[in-house]
Amino acid sequence: MFDDFGVGLFRLDLALPEAQFACEYDGMEFHSSDEDRAADGDRRAWLESQRSWHVEVFTKDDVYAFGADPTPRLRRGLATARLRMAVPTSYPTLIHQARERLRPPEQM
């Protein structure tokens, strides 16, 4: 992530810049102290307030626990990010609508 002058500030674990969506994994090694958690919270608050990014945070239990499935949260998070940007969440539907509009009248 860069500031307004192009200076690198930090890296995101997983980012989709075109949707301003990020996923962060908070493992115990680098995210267990109060200072680490405070810094993470500040960084994420800055991302949301200053850059309009949506950030989903995952922990070990979210990813590795028995029966864990992060997929629904990833999908909801991406949909939320796209809604914030007014980016369509259903590209196949939009493509289908465009094809219908472009189809010659005799084929309708």
N, C-alpha and C positions, 0 to 999 in steps of 0.2 A: 504494500500500500504506500502511496506517495502523498506528500503534502502538496500545497498549491504551487510550489516552486520546482516540483519534480524530484524532491529529495526523498529517498526511500526511508520509510519509518519502521515498517515491520512486514512480516510475511504472514499470510493466512494459510492454514492447513490445506484447505480446499476452497477454491474460489471460482465463481462463474461471473466474470466482470460484466458481460453484456446484460446480465439480469441483476447485477449488484447483490449477489447471493453468496454467502460464505458459510462453511461448516468448520467448526473448530473441535478438536478432540482434546479434552482436558484429562491427560493422564496424570498419575500420581507423581511421577518424577519431576515434572516442571510446573505443576499446578496445585501443589498441596499446602504451601505456606499461605498465611494471611496476606503477605505482601504480593505473592504470585496472583492470588485470587483478586486482590484489589487492582493490580495492574491490568489483569485480563478484563475486569469489569470496566475500567476507565477506557481501555482501548476499544472495547466493543461499543460502549456508549458513544465514543467519538465517531466510530464508523457509522452508527445509526443516525446520530444527530447532525454530523457534518458532511457525511457522504451518502446518506440515505441507503445504506446497505442493510440487508436483513441477515442476521447471523444466527445459526442454529448451533448450539453447544451440546456435544455428546461426551459421555463418560464411559468408562469401562463397562458398566452395567448396561448402558444403552446399546453397546455394540457386541459385547462378548458374553453376556449372561445367557443362560439357557432360555431358548425361545426368543431371544432379542431379535428384532427386525427393525433396523433404522430406516428402511425404505419409506414407510408412510410419512415419517417426519421429514425426510428429505423432500418428498413430493409436496407436502404441505408448505414447507419452507420456501421451496422454489415458486410455488403458486403465490404465496404471500409476497415474495420479492417482486414477481412479475406484476402483481396487482398494484404495488406501490409505484411501479414505473409505467403502469398502463400497457404492459407488454402482454400480448395474448397468451393464454395458457393452453389453448387448444389449436395448434397449428394445423392439424389435419382438417379440422372443421373449417378453418379459414381458407385453406387450399380448396376444399370442396366447394365452398361458396364462390370463390373466385372463378373456378372452372364453370360453375353454373352460369355466372354472369357473362362469361366469354363464349359460351356455347352458342353456335348459330341457332336462330329461331326454329328452323325446320327440325332440329334434333331435340327440342324441348318437349 
